[in-house]
Amino acid sequence: MQVKKEKVKQFILEAARSEFLEKGFEKASLRNIAQKANATKGNIYIYFKSKDDLFSHLIKPAEDIIMHSFDESNKNILRSIKTNEKGTLQPLEDSINETRDWCNAIMKEYDSFKLLFFSAGGSSKENFKEKLIQLYTKKSEYYYSVLGENRPEFRTKVSEMFIHTMAGTFVTMIEELILHNPNEKELEEYVEQVALFVHFGIEKMLLYERKKELNAK
């Protein structure tokens, strides 16, 4: 009996994924989901409290990946800053690997990310992208603070507007990856280009600003 119940739940989740991807949360119908799953609306409520709860189950893998990534990144900031060579934020290879890990994680849970970023309107997750921008902003502020305390060769007084702009760019990069759904070769090209842009762009900017600051004294 337990196996049968789990199968019904899985059928509902698969039907819901299809319905939400096709119509978005707001226009999706529990009646349609039940029909696609060969179940009833009553069956859905056995496993999920509401349409929003059902949607939340489907986007949870994407949420978990994002939150875990930020937690791990924050833990490693101080160690990374202290161990890198002078004048270098981190080895280029590390930047590429981190970007690749991010992109691979997104592609592995592609439907979950697509639902979260493009189908969440009207759900409790509809403001998640703004939450992500806030997370990225807080992480960046902490990063520049720690960097300034430990690496005097960099000027780390970065404007709030710039940090928020980069946070928005980070979200856009995820959206573009989802929209284009690249093949393996295209993905690797994207990974390298994004990593190079972020790595050298930020590093050179901070070194330049510090040099300009010293020359002004």
N, C-alpha and C positions, 0 to 999 in steps of 0.2 A: 504493500500500500504506500509506503514511504517513497519508493522509487517512482510510482505513478504520480504522486503529488509533486515531486521534483521535476518530472517531465512536464506536467501542466504549467508549473511556474516558469520553466524554461521556454515553453511555447509562447507564454504570455510576454516574456521579455523580448523574444525574437520578433513577435508581432508588433510590440510597442516600439521597438527600435525602427522597424520599417515605417510605421505610421508617423513617428516623430521626425524621422529624416525626410519623409515626403512632404509633410504638412507643417512641421514646426509644432512646438508645444501647444500654442494657443488654439490652433485649428484642429489639432488631433482629437479623435473621438474614442472614448473608452468602448463604445458600442462597436466601432470598426475593429479596434484591437481585439476585442472578445471574439468577433467573427473570424478574424484572421487566425486566431489561436484555437479555433474550434472549442471555445469556452463560453461562459456567460459573464456578464458584468459582476455577478455575485462571486464567481470564481476569482476574479481580479481582486476583489476586496478581501478575500481570504488571505492573500499574500501581501497586498499593498494597501495602505491607508487611503490613498487618493491618487489621482492622476499625477500630482506633483511628486508624491513619494515614489511612484513608478519611474518617473523621469529621473529622479535623483539617483535611483539604483543604477540606471544606465550610464550616467555621467560620472559616477563615483571613481572609476579607474582613472579618468583624466584628472579629476580633482586630487586624488591621492598622489599621482605622479608629480603634479605641480607643487603640492605642499611639501612632499618629501624632498624634492629637489631644492626648494628654498631653505628648508631646515638644514640639510647637509651642507649647502653652500655657506650659510651663516656660520656653521661650526668650523669650517675650514678656512675662513677668511684670514684670521690672524696668522695661522701656520703658513699659509700660502704667501702672505706678504713678507714675512720674516725670512723665508727660505729662498726667495727669488733673487737673482743677481741684481746689482745696482743698475738703475736705469731701465729695468725690465719689470713689468707688472706680473707677468708669468710667462713661462716658455710657450712659444707659438704652438707647439705640439699639444700642450695641455688645452689651449684655447680651442683647437680643432677637435680634440677628443671630447671636450665638454659639449661643444655644439653638436657633434655627431650623436652623443648619448641622448641629448634633448630631442633631436629630430627622430632618432630611431624609436624612442619611447612614444612620441606622438604618432608615428606611423603604425606602431604595434597596436595602439588603442585608437585607431583612426576614427571609427564611428563615434566613440565616446567623446573625443575632442570635437568632432564636427557638430555633435548635438550641443555640447556645452557652448561652443563659440558662435553657432549659427542658428540654433533652433530653440534657444532658451527663453525667448520673449514670452512674457506672461507667467513664467514659472518663478519659483523662489530663487532661481539661479540667474535670472536675467541681468543682474548687475555684476556678474562674476568678473567680467573683463575689467571693470573699474576696480574691483577688489584686487585683481592681479596687478594692475598698475600701481596701486597703493603698496602692495607687497614689494614690488620691484623698487619703488621709490625708497621705502624704508631700508631695504637691503643696500641700496646704493649709498644712502646717507651714512649708514654704518660703515660701509666699505671705505668711503672717502675719509671718514673720521679716523679709522684705524690706520689707513694708509698715511695720513698726515702726521700721525704720532710716531710712525716707524720709518718713514721713507722721505727724508727732507729734500731729496732731489726732485720730488714731484710737488707741484702746486695743486692742492686739493680743495681749494675754496671754489667749488663748482656751484653755479647758480641753481636755484630750485626749479626754474623754468627748464633748464637744460636736462636736469635729472628726470623731470616729468616727461619731457619730449622723448628721451631715450627709453623710458618705461613704455610709452605709447608705441614706439618703434618695435620694441620687443614683442608686444602683443600683435602688431601688424605682421611681423615675421612668422609668427605661429599661424595667423590667419592665411597668409599667402601659401604656406606649406600645405595647409588643409585644402585650400581652394584648388591648387594645382595637382595635388596627389602625384608627386613625381615618381618616375621609375628609379631603379637603383643608381644608375649613372647620373641622372639629373639630381638626385638627392645628394650624392657625394659632391657634385659641383656646387650646389647650393650651400652645403655645409662649409666648404672651404672658403667660398666668397663671403659668407656671413662672418665666419671666424676671423678672416683677414681684416675685414672692415672694422669690426669691433675692437680687435686686438691692437692693430696699429693706429687706428683712429683715436682711441682713448689715450693710449700710451703717449703718442706724439703730442697730443693736445696738452696733456699735463706737464710734459717736459718743456714744451714751448712756453707755456704760461709761467712756469717757474723761472726759465731763463729770462723772459721779459721782465718779470718781477725783480730779479737780481740786477739786471741792467739799469733799471729805473732808480736804483738806490744810489 
